[in-house]
């Protein structure tokens, strides 16, 4: 007898992880792949974080913590909102999570029921729609436009047929790096309040910007769910630590879900993360490196034939329109990997409808990798054109 397998796992893959797996397999053969596929900082966690972790590993018991996180870290995150955004946050509303991925799962479960409809932009982070689908919540894909900087607007949302129960926004966005300014965020939050839409704001790339202001939705809507992470700006991807700012009426639901799904966030990471907020000079230096990598790609990618690029206001991605080169971004990236030995992510990961004509390049790695990667792409395009 064949045993049943749940349909929940029958969702689209997170393609970038497949690309990284294949690139790592080639690396293992001595291929020396240039990794422009994964949004992972090439720098380690800040020095003070590593020192704090080493000390805690030797001196702390590192058992379970409260499901919502340790109080000192929650208080420090609340202070970060006062310092960074001039917004007062009650530490009781801060929930520390197992990465931002834990925040997404907790927020979607607490905010939406099966059959609810949640709008999100395409192109956008694929895990949003895949997690929603696994939970029985319908992702309503809003096809955004370059003239809107690939961000949702009240005008685009007004064109959606049927009700919308939630909206996910990301600024800076993955994969485009585009941002929502203060006026745009004000308009979106007003639209959501007027139409009874729960707003979830993904702010995990805040701090990594290039001449643009990071705007938190919390400045305009105290009922918005805010998601952030230590992975990107704080360069702590493998530490698996994120946080949420949660309105009071949702706190107990999220606490109960967190207790049952995760017990608690990683205790060592929580203790060490306290030092991340005392490492701003080091973190700003990281952003300077990203900015240099961004300049290199913006200048050199067009010389390799990638000349239609989204405006990268923040994060560490370049989203390239390759429609004149291919109508199959997955195959295009496969060839790029095997022939040019450069790993990049096909746009189909971020946009199931138009992503066949796009590719995402990450510039989170070292400057040497960026220079080496674009040179390989130039040589490859010359040899294949």
C-alpha positions in Angstrom: 0.0 0.0 0.0 1.3 3.5 -0.9 1.4 5.8 2.0 0.0 9.3 1.7 2.2 12.3 1.3 0.8 15.7 2.2 0.2 18.2 -0.6 1.7 20.9 1.6 5.2 20.1 0.4 4.2 20.2 -3.2 5.2 23.8 -3.6 7.7 25.5 -5.9 11.3 25.1 -4.9 13.4 28.0 -3.7 15.4 27.9 -6.9 18.4 29.9 -5.6 19.1 27.1 -3.2 19.1 24.6 -6.1 21.5 26.9 -7.9 23.8 27.1 -4.9 23.7 23.3 -4.5 24.7 22.8 -8.1 27.4 25.5 -7.8 28.8 23.9 -4.6 28.9 20.5 -6.3 31.0 22.0 -9.1 33.2 23.7 -6.6 33.8 20.3 -5.0 35.3 19.2 -8.4 37.8 22.1 -8.4 35.8 24.3 -10.7 36.2 27.5 -8.7 32.7 28.9 -9.3 32.1 32.7 -8.8 29.0 32.9 -6.6 26.7 35.7 -7.6 23.6 33.7 -6.8 23.1 33.8 -3.0 22.2 36.9 -1.0 24.7 36.1 1.7 27.3 38.7 2.9 30.8 37.8 2.1 31.9 39.2 5.5 31.6 37.3 8.8 29.6 38.4 11.7 31.0 41.5 13.4 34.1 40.9 15.6 32.3 41.9 18.8 29.5 39.4 18.0 32.0 36.6 17.5 33.8 37.5 20.7 30.5 37.5 22.6 29.6 34.1 21.2 32.9 32.6 22.2 32.6 34.0 25.7 29.0 32.8 26.0 29.9 29.3 24.7 32.4 29.0 27.6 30.4 30.6 30.4 26.7 30.4 29.7 24.3 27.4 30.1 22.7 28.2 26.8 19.4 26.4 27.5 15.9 27.3 26.3 14.9 30.9 26.5 11.5 32.5 26.6 9.7 31.7 23.3 9.7 35.5 22.5 13.4 35.8 23.1 15.6 37.1 25.9 14.4 40.4 27.5 17.8 42.3 27.1 17.8 41.6 23.3 14.2 42.6 23.0 14.9 45.8 24.8 18.0 46.5 22.6 16.0 46.0 19.5 13.3 48.4 20.7 16.1 51.0 21.3 17.3 50.4 17.8 14.0 51.7 16.5 14.3 54.9 18.5 17.9 55.4 17.4 17.5 54.4 13.8 14.0 55.5 12.9 13.0 57.9 15.8 10.1 55.5 16.5 9.2 54.4 20.0 8.6 50.6 20.4 7.5 48.7 23.5 10.0 45.9 24.1 7.0 43.7 24.9 6.0 43.9 21.2 9.4 42.7 20.0 9.5 39.0 19.2 12.8 37.3 18.5 12.6 34.5 15.9 14.6 31.8 14.3 15.6 33.9 11.3 13.2 36.1 9.4 11.9 32.8 8.0 10.5 32.0 11.4 8.9 35.5 11.4 7.2 34.8 8.1 5.8 31.5 9.2 4.6 33.0 12.6 3.1 36.1 11.0 1.3 34.3 8.2 -0.2 31.7 10.7 -1.2 34.4 13.2 -2.7 36.9 10.7 -4.4 34.7 8.0 -6.7 31.7 7.8 -6.9 29.1 5.2 -8.6 30.6 2.1 -7.5 34.1 2.8 -5.9 36.1 0.0 -2.6 37.9 0.4 -1.2 40.3 -2.2 2.5 40.4 -2.9 4.6 41.9 -5.7 6.2 40.1 -8.6 9.1 40.1 -8.8 9.5 39.3 -5.2 11.0 36.9 -2.6 9.7 33.5 -3.6 9.3 32.1 0.0 6.4 34.5 0.6 4.2 32.8 -1.9 5.5 29.3 -1.3 5.0 29.5 2.5 1.5 31.0 2.0 0.6 28.2 -0.5 1.8 25.5 2.0 -0.5 27.0 4.6 -3.6 27.1 2.3 -3.5 30.9 2.0 -3.8 32.2 -1.6 -0.9 34.3 -2.8 -2.3 37.1 -5.0 0.6 38.0 -7.3 0.6 41.7 -8.3 2.7 42.2 -11.4 4.6 45.4 -10.7 6.2 47.7 -13.3 9.5 49.4 -13.8 7.7 52.8 -13.8 6.5 51.9 -10.2 10.1 50.7 -9.3 8.7 47.2 -9.1 6.8 48.0 -5.9 3.1 47.7 -5.2 1.0 50.8 -5.4 -2.6 51.6 -4.4 -3.4 51.9 -8.1 -2.1 48.3 -8.8 -3.8 46.9 -5.7 -7.1 48.5 -6.8 -6.9 46.5 -10.0 -6.9 43.2 -8.1 -10.2 41.2 -8.5 -11.8 40.0 -5.3 -10.9 40.8 -1.7 -7.4 41.2 -0.3 -6.8 40.2 3.3 -3.1 41.0 3.5 -0.3 42.7 1.7 3.4 41.9 1.9 5.8 44.7 1.0 9.6 44.6 1.0 11.8 47.7 0.8 14.6 47.3 -0.2 13.2 44.5 -2.3 14.7 41.2 -3.2 15.4 40.8 -6.1 15.3 44.3 -7.5 16.8 46.4 -4.7 14.1 49.0 -5.2 12.7 51.0 -2.3 9.5 52.7 -1.2 9.9 56.3 -0.1 8.1 58.0 2.8 5.3 59.2 0.6 4.8 55.8 -1.0 4.8 54.0 2.3 2.2 56.5 3.7 0.0 55.9 0.7 0.2 52.1 1.1 -0.5 52.1 4.8 -3.5 54.4 4.3 -4.8 52.1 1.6 -4.4 49.1 3.8 -6.2 50.8 6.8 -9.1 52.0 4.5 -9.6 48.5 3.1 -9.0 46.3 6.2 -5.8 44.8 4.8 -3.2 43.5 7.2 0.2 44.9 6.2 3.4 42.9 6.6 6.5 44.9 6.0 9.7 43.0 5.2 12.6 45.3 6.3 15.5 42.8 6.4 17.7 44.9 4.0 17.3 48.1 6.0 20.7 49.7 6.5 22.0 48.5 3.1 21.0 51.5 1.0 22.7 53.8 -1.5 21.6 57.4 -1.1 18.1 56.4 0.0 16.3 56.4 3.4 15.2 53.2 5.0 11.5 53.8 5.9 9.7 51.5 8.3 6.0 51.0 7.9 5.8 51.4 11.7 6.2 55.1 11.3 2.8 55.2 9.6 0.9 52.1 10.9 1.2 50.8 14.5 -0.8 47.7 13.4 1.6 46.7 10.7 3.7 43.5 11.3 7.3 44.4 10.9 9.9 41.7 10.0 13.7 42.2 10.2 16.7 40.0 10.6 20.3 39.8 11.8 21.2 38.1 8.5 21.8 40.8 6.0 22.9 44.2 7.4 24.4 42.5 10.5 26.1 39.8 8.4 24.8 36.9 10.5 23.1 34.6 8.0 24.1 31.3 9.6 23.2 32.4 13.1 19.5 32.1 12.2 18.1 35.0 14.1 15.4 37.5 13.2 12.8 39.6 14.9 9.3 41.0 14.5 7.4 44.0 15.8 4.0 42.8 16.7 0.8 44.8 17.5 -0.6 44.0 21.0 -3.7 42.1 19.8 -1.5 39.5 18.0 1.2 38.9 20.7 -0.4 36.0 22.5 -1.2 34.2 19.3 2.3 34.5 18.1 3.7 33.5 21.4 1.7 30.3 21.5 2.7 29.5 17.9 6.3 30.2 18.7 6.2 28.0 21.8 4.9 25.0 19.8 6.8 25.5 16.6 10.2 26.6 17.7 10.3 26.4 21.6 12.7 29.4 21.5 15.2 31.1 19.1 18.8 29.9 19.3 20.2 31.0 22.7 23.8 31.5 21.7 22.8 33.7 18.7 20.6 35.8 21.0 23.3 36.4 23.5 25.9 37.3 20.8 23.5 39.5 18.8 23.4 42.0 21.6 26.9 43.1 20.5 25.7 43.6 16.9 24.2 47.0 17.8 27.6 48.1 19.1 29.3 47.2 15.8 27.9 50.0 13.6 31.3 51.2 12.3 32.1 47.7 11.1 28.7 47.3 9.5 28.9 50.7 7.7 32.2 49.5 6.2 30.5 46.4 4.9 27.9 48.7 3.1 30.8 50.7 1.6 32.1 47.4 0.1 28.6 46.6 -1.2 28.4 50.0 -2.8 31.7 49.5 -4.6 30.6 46.1 -5.8 27.4 47.7 -7.0 29.3 50.3 -9.0 31.4 47.7 -10.6 28.4 45.6 -11.8 26.4 48.7 -13.0 29.4 49.8 -15.0 30.6 46.4 -16.3 27.4 44.3 -16.8 26.3 46.4 -19.8 29.7 45.6 -21.4 28.7 41.9 -21.1 25.4 42.5 -22.8 23.3 42.9 -19.6 22.2 46.5 -20.2 18.7 46.7 -18.9 19.0 46.8 -15.1 16.5 47.6 -12.3 17.5 50.6 -10.1 19.2 49.1 -7.2 18.4 51.5 -4.4 19.3 49.1 -1.6 20.1 45.5 -0.7 22.8 43.8 -2.7 21.2 42.6 -6.0 21.1 43.6 -9.6 18.0 42.4 -11.5 18.7 42.2 -15.2 16.3 42.0 -18.0 17.8 39.4 -20.4 14.7 39.1 -22.7 16.8 40.0 -25.7 19.2 37.2 -24.9 16.9 34.4 -23.8 13.3 33.4 -23.1 14.4 30.7 -20.7 16.3 32.2 -17.7 16.7 28.8 -16.0 18.5 27.3 -19.0 20.4 30.6 -19.4 21.7 30.4 -15.8 22.5 26.7 -16.1 24.7 27.5 -19.1 26.2 30.5 -17.3 27.1 28.2 -14.5 28.6 25.3 -16.5 30.2 27.4 -19.3 31.2 30.6 -17.6 31.5 29.2 -14.1 29.4 32.0 -12.7 26.4 31.2 -10.6 23.3 33.5 -10.8 19.7 33.1 -10.1 17.0 32.8 -12.8 14.2 35.3 -12.5 11.6 32.5 -12.4 12.5 32.2 -8.8 11.0 35.7 -8.2 8.4 36.1 -10.9 6.5 33.0 -12.1 5.0 34.9 -15.0 7.8 37.1 -16.4 10.9 35.8 -14.7 11.8 33.7 -17.8 13.4 36.9 -19.1 15.3 38.1 -16.0 18.4 37.1 -14.0 19.4 38.2 -10.5 23.1 38.9 -9.6 24.1 39.2 -6.0 27.0 41.6 -5.2 27.2 40.6 -1.5 30.6 38.9 -1.9 34.1 40.2 -2.2 35.3 42.8 -4.7 37.7 40.2 -6.2 34.8 37.9 -6.9 32.7 40.6 -8.5 35.6 41.6 -10.8 36.4 38.0 -11.7 32.7 37.3 -12.3 32.0 40.1 -14.7 35.2 39.3 -16.7 34.1 35.8 -17.1 30.6 37.0 -18.2 32.2 39.3 -20.8 34.4 36.5 -22.1 31.4 34.1 -22.2 29.1 36.5 -24.0 31.8 37.2 -26.6 32.3 33.5 -27.2 28.6 32.7 -27.4 27.3 35.7 -29.3 
